[in-house]
Amino acid sequence: MSDTPTDGGAPGLPATGGASAEVGPEGGTPGTDYSAMTMGFLNHMRQGDIALALGVSTILVILILPLPSWLLDGALAISITFSV
């Protein structure tokens, strides 16, 4: 069985149902599977490109923002601990 949908949508996401889809009482389309959408997001995170971008952004924020000395000391101690 293939994970590729026949309607041209993304794998793991529900079919859109076209332009004539009815709106449910909660505002979403009937049959919307949010667990499938979450798994689709996690599959994208496993590819590495998004994780790399978030990691680089985090490092830049840490370099730019002034951090208290106790936090810098703790981060340095953890870094030295894992490097040995």
Beta strands, then each sheet from edge to edge (+ up, - down):
end
